[in-house]
Structures are given as C-alpha cells and as structure tokens.
Amino acid sequence: MYPEKTRGQHFLIDDQYVKRMADASGITNNDVVVEVGPGWGILTEELAKRAGKVIAIEIEEKMTSYLYDVILRAADPKDPASVQRPDGILRFAQNDRLELRHGDVRRFWDQMPTEPYHVIANIPYHITSQIIRGFLEKTPRAPEQMVLMLQNEVADRIIAKPGDMTMLSLSVQWYGKPKKIFRVPRGAFWPSPEVDSAVIQITDIKRPPPEETKAVLALAKRAFAQKRKQLSSSLGIASTARPQELSIADWRRLAGRA
C-alpha cells in the first residue's frame, strides 16, 4: 500500500507520536472521536483502544478497504461482513467502536456528531485550513477539542501572537485557544516529507454569534489583503496599527465600531 503523491500523502510510521497525541487528548472510553485521513490506521488503532467510538474518514477507497482488512477483520475474523450504505458510510456491525466513512471529509460536515466529540488526526496537509475551519464553523456542533498533526510552519502560524498574526491564526483563535504540544521530525513519516511537522491542540472552542463572526472575519479579510498598510488607510479606522499586530479583543472592538 503506497501513499498517493497527488494528495501529498505521508504516512506516520513512528507510534511514539501516536501515543503522545492520544495522551495529550485525554480521551476515555466515554468519548467519541473523529479522525480525518487515517491512512494505514496507526493512529486509528490507538484511538480505538481508548475511545468509546471512533469515526474515521478516508478519501482513498483502497485505504478504506485496507483499514477494514487490517483493523476490523483482525479484530473479528469470524465475521468480516460489512454494510455499505448509499451515503458512502461503511458501518461494521461487529465492531461498534469503529465506523469507517469513505469520502472527502468536506462532504460530511452536516453528518458530524451532534453529541460531544473530539477531533484527533494527522490531517492532509494540502487542505489543513479547510479542515480546521470546517470543524470550527460548519458542523452541527463544534468539537470539544482538536488535536492535530500538521506542518510545523502552519502550526506556528496558527498559534501566532499579536505582532505576527495572519488571517489563519485569527480565524482559528476566534473560536478557540491553540497551542503547540510537540514537534514531529520528518523521519517519523514515510515517505519523508521535506519539512518537519508539529502537533497542536485547540481547546475552549466556542462559536460566537454568527453576525459578530461575520463582521470580524470580513473586516480582517479586508485588512490582511493590504497588511502592509495601517488600518487607518486600509479600513478607514483611526489607528496606526497593522492587522498582524491586533489581538482578538482588538478585532472584536473594531468590528463593533464598523
């Protein structure tokens, strides 16, 4: 089973980082976990040992079949039968702790759990921001937390403080509090990527009122499109600050004056 170059796949092969991710999440057998891009299932197996239920979403059909053969059939070799539903969800009756969904996670926003759940994943790097924003904004319920492995450079952008803020850091920190937990060397993957990775944890996730969110993010988008300019010239606001220098509280205040 080989990674798909066209999707930029790099499979995690060092299980010490899998255990560290699971430990950091603090999940128990009372928790529901959503995993995006399980690949070979190294993280899936660890999550299934700890969580009450794991929903793993894999876009590659061959990987979904592999996960079924290696994880689910191995767990219950006497009954490998599965039920295929029209919506692309594979439910395995003999392993109710694990549900495999075949398809693009961006098709499933409205099918995410309505009960409390956690997102723990080594996410596809080429759609990192879409995945994070999708869970924070588009699902029926925001996750309790997100523990994500992603490119180290992107992790640093997400956790940035005023002075180095970007549209990405603002759009994540508007909903929750991200922090970097640990760095992951490129040698922990196969094939080895050109950059190191990192694991971040987003906690205290809340969804502010939609109108407030719309006002703040629209204002910020305009400002970051001209980030070299002071806000007074790009937004008509009497301030000498530039958008990368503002805090979440600053953006909330400015949007209230807009």
C-alpha positions as CSV (number, residue, x, y, z in Angstrom):
1,M,0.0,0.0,0.0
2,Y,1.6,3.2,-1.2
3,P,0.9,6.9,-0.4
4,E,-0.8,8.9,-3.1
5,K,1.6,11.5,-4.4
6,T,-1.2,13.6,-6.0
7,R,-2.7,14.0,-2.5
8,G,0.6,14.7,-0.8
9,Q,0.2,11.7,1.5
10,H,2.9,11.0,4.1
11,F,2.1,8.1,6.4
12,L,3.1,8.4,10.1
13,I,5.2,5.3,10.9
14,D,6.6,6.1,14.4
15,D,4.0,5.1,17.0
16,Q,5.6,7.1,19.8
17,Y,4.0,10.2,18.4
18,V,0.6,8.4,18.1
19,K,0.7,7.6,21.8
20,R,1.7,11.2,22.7
21,M,-1.2,12.6,20.6
22,A,-3.6,10.2,22.4
23,D,-2.2,11.0,25.8
24,A,-2.4,14.8,25.2
25,S,-6.1,14.4,24.2
26,G,-7.0,12.7,27.5
27,I,-9.8,10.8,25.8
28,T,-11.5,7.9,27.6
29,N,-14.0,5.2,26.7
30,N,-16.8,7.7,27.2
31,D,-15.6,9.8,24.3
32,V,-16.5,10.0,20.6
33,V,-13.5,10.8,18.3
34,V,-13.5,11.9,14.7
35,E,-10.3,11.1,12.7
36,V,-9.6,12.5,9.3
37,G,-7.2,10.7,6.9
38,P,-6.4,7.6,8.9
39,G,-4.1,6.2,6.2
40,W,-2.6,3.0,7.4
41,G,-4.5,3.2,10.7
42,I,-1.6,3.6,13.1
43,L,-3.5,6.4,15.0
44,T,-6.9,4.7,14.4
45,E,-5.8,1.6,16.3
46,E,-4.6,3.6,19.3
47,L,-7.8,5.8,19.3
48,A,-10.0,2.7,19.1
49,K,-8.3,1.3,22.2
50,R,-9.1,4.4,24.2
51,A,-12.3,5.9,22.9
52,G,-15.8,4.7,23.1
53,K,-16.3,5.3,19.4
54,V,-14.0,6.4,16.5
55,I,-15.4,7.8,13.2
56,A,-12.5,7.5,10.7
57,I,-13.0,9.4,7.4
58,E,-10.7,8.3,4.5
59,I,-10.9,9.6,0.9
60,E,-9.0,6.8,-0.7
61,E,-11.1,3.7,-1.4
62,K,-8.0,1.5,-1.3
63,M,-7.1,2.8,2.2
64,T,-10.7,2.2,3.4
65,S,-10.5,-1.4,2.2
66,Y,-7.1,-1.8,3.8
67,L,-8.3,-0.4,7.2
68,Y,-11.2,-2.8,7.1
69,D,-9.0,-5.8,6.3
70,V,-6.2,-5.0,8.8
71,I,-8.1,-3.4,11.7
72,L,-11.7,-4.6,11.6
73,R,-11.2,-8.1,10.2
74,A,-8.3,-8.7,12.5
75,A,-10.5,-7.6,15.4
76,D,-13.2,-10.1,14.4
77,P,-12.1,-12.6,11.8
78,K,-15.2,-14.7,12.2
79,D,-17.5,-12.1,10.8
80,P,-15.9,-9.8,8.3
81,A,-19.2,-8.7,6.7
82,S,-19.8,-5.0,6.3
83,V,-22.9,-3.0,5.4
84,Q,-22.5,-0.5,2.6
85,R,-24.9,2.5,2.7
86,P,-25.7,4.8,-0.2
87,D,-24.3,7.8,1.6
88,G,-20.8,6.3,1.5
89,I,-20.7,5.3,5.1
90,L,-19.3,1.9,6.0
91,R,-20.7,0.6,9.2
92,F,-19.2,-2.6,10.7
93,A,-21.8,-4.3,12.8
94,Q,-19.3,-6.4,14.7
95,N,-17.1,-3.5,15.8
96,D,-19.4,-0.8,17.0
97,R,-16.4,1.2,18.4
98,L,-15.2,2.0,14.9
99,E,-17.0,3.4,11.9
100,L,-15.3,4.0,8.5
101,R,-16.5,6.6,6.2
102,H,-15.2,6.6,2.6
103,G,-15.2,10.1,1.0
104,D,-13.9,13.6,1.3
105,V,-14.4,15.0,4.8
106,R,-15.7,18.2,3.3
107,R,-18.8,16.2,2.2
108,F,-19.6,15.2,5.7
109,W,-19.8,18.5,7.7
110,D,-23.6,18.1,8.2
111,Q,-23.2,14.5,9.2
112,M,-20.8,15.1,12.1
113,P,-21.9,14.1,15.6
114,T,-24.4,16.1,17.4
115,E,-23.2,14.8,20.8
116,P,-19.8,16.0,22.3
117,Y,-16.9,14.7,20.2
118,H,-13.1,15.2,19.8
119,V,-11.1,15.6,16.5
120,I,-7.8,13.8,16.6
121,A,-6.0,13.4,13.3
122,N,-2.9,13.6,11.2
123,I,-4.7,15.7,8.7
124,P,-4.0,16.0,5.0
125,Y,-1.6,19.0,4.7
126,H,-2.9,20.4,1.4
127,I,-6.3,21.1,2.9
128,T,-5.3,21.9,6.5
129,S,-7.1,25.2,6.8
130,Q,-10.3,23.9,5.2
131,I,-10.5,21.0,7.6
132,I,-9.9,23.2,10.7
133,R,-12.3,25.9,9.6
134,G,-14.9,23.2,8.6
135,F,-15.0,21.7,12.1
136,L,-15.0,25.1,13.8
137,E,-17.6,26.7,11.6
138,K,-19.7,24.2,9.6
139,T,-20.6,21.2,11.7
140,P,-23.8,20.9,13.6
141,R,-21.7,21.1,16.8
142,A,-18.2,22.3,17.3
143,P,-15.7,19.7,18.7
144,E,-14.7,19.7,22.3
145,Q,-11.1,19.9,21.3
146,M,-8.9,19.3,18.2
147,V,-5.5,17.5,18.4
148,L,-3.9,17.8,15.0
149,M,-0.7,16.9,13.4
150,L,0.2,19.3,10.6
151,Q,3.2,21.1,9.1
152,N,5.3,22.8,11.7
153,E,5.3,26.1,9.8
154,V,1.5,26.1,9.7
155,A,1.3,25.2,13.4
156,D,3.4,28.3,14.1
157,R,1.1,30.5,12.1
158,I,-1.9,29.2,13.9
159,I,-0.5,29.8,17.4
160,A,0.9,33.2,16.5
161,K,0.6,36.2,18.9
162,P,-0.2,39.8,18.1
163,G,2.7,41.1,16.0
164,D,2.8,38.0,13.8
165,M,-1.0,37.3,13.3
166,T,-2.3,36.1,10.0
167,M,-5.8,35.5,8.7
168,L,-5.3,31.8,9.6
169,S,-4.3,32.5,13.2
170,L,-7.2,34.9,13.6
171,S,-9.8,32.6,12.1
172,V,-8.7,29.7,14.4
173,Q,-8.2,31.8,17.6
174,W,-11.6,33.5,17.1
175,Y,-13.1,30.1,18.0
176,G,-10.6,28.5,20.4
177,K,-7.2,28.5,22.1
178,P,-4.5,26.7,20.1
179,K,-1.1,25.7,21.5
180,K,1.7,23.6,20.1
181,I,2.3,20.4,22.1
182,F,5.3,18.9,20.4
183,R,7.3,18.8,17.2
184,V,7.5,15.7,14.9
185,P,10.6,15.2,12.8
186,R,10.2,14.4,9.1
187,G,11.8,11.0,9.6
188,A,8.7,9.8,11.5
189,F,6.9,9.6,8.1
190,W,7.0,7.5,5.0
191,P,7.9,8.8,2.6
192,S,9.7,11.5,4.5
193,P,8.4,15.0,3.7
194,E,10.6,18.0,3.1
195,V,9.6,19.7,6.3
196,D,9.0,18.8,10.0
197,S,5.6,18.6,11.5
198,A,4.0,19.5,14.8
199,V,1.0,18.6,16.9
200,I,-1.3,21.4,18.1
201,Q,-4.2,21.3,20.5
202,I,-7.2,23.6,20.2
203,T,-9.3,23.9,23.3
204,D,-12.0,26.1,24.8
205,I,-13.8,26.0,21.4
206,K,-16.8,28.2,21.3
207,R,-18.9,29.7,18.4
208,P,-19.5,33.4,18.9
209,P,-22.8,34.8,17.5
210,P,-22.8,34.4,13.7
211,E,-23.3,38.1,13.0
212,E,-20.3,39.0,15.1
213,T,-18.2,36.3,13.5
214,K,-19.2,37.5,10.0
215,A,-18.4,41.2,10.9
216,V,-15.0,40.4,12.4
217,L,-13.7,38.0,9.7
218,A,-14.9,40.2,6.9
219,L,-13.2,43.2,8.4
220,A,-10.0,41.1,8.9
221,K,-10.0,39.8,5.4
222,R,-10.1,43.3,4.0
223,A,-7.3,44.4,6.4
224,F,-5.0,41.4,5.7
225,A,-5.4,41.9,2.0
226,Q,-3.5,45.1,2.5
227,K,-1.5,44.2,5.6
228,R,1.4,46.5,4.8
229,K,-0.9,49.4,5.3
230,Q,-2.0,50.9,8.6
231,L,-5.6,50.2,9.5
232,S,-6.4,53.9,9.1
233,S,-5.7,53.8,5.4
234,S,-7.0,50.3,4.6
235,L,-10.1,50.4,6.7
236,G,-10.9,54.0,7.4
237,I,-10.3,53.4,11.1
238,A,-8.2,55.9,13.2
239,S,-5.4,53.6,14.2
240,T,-1.7,53.3,13.4
241,A,-1.7,49.6,14.0
242,R,-1.3,47.0,11.2
243,P,-3.6,43.9,11.1
244,Q,-0.9,41.5,12.2
245,E,-0.4,43.5,15.4
246,L,-4.0,43.2,16.6
247,S,-5.4,40.8,19.2
248,I,-8.8,39.0,19.2
249,A,-10.1,41.6,21.6
250,D,-8.9,44.4,19.2
251,W,-10.7,42.8,16.2
252,R,-13.9,42.5,18.3
253,R,-13.7,46.1,19.3
254,L,-13.0,47.3,15.7
255,A,-15.9,45.3,14.3
256,G,-18.2,46.8,16.8
257,R,-17.2,50.3,15.5
258,A,-17.5,49.3,11.8
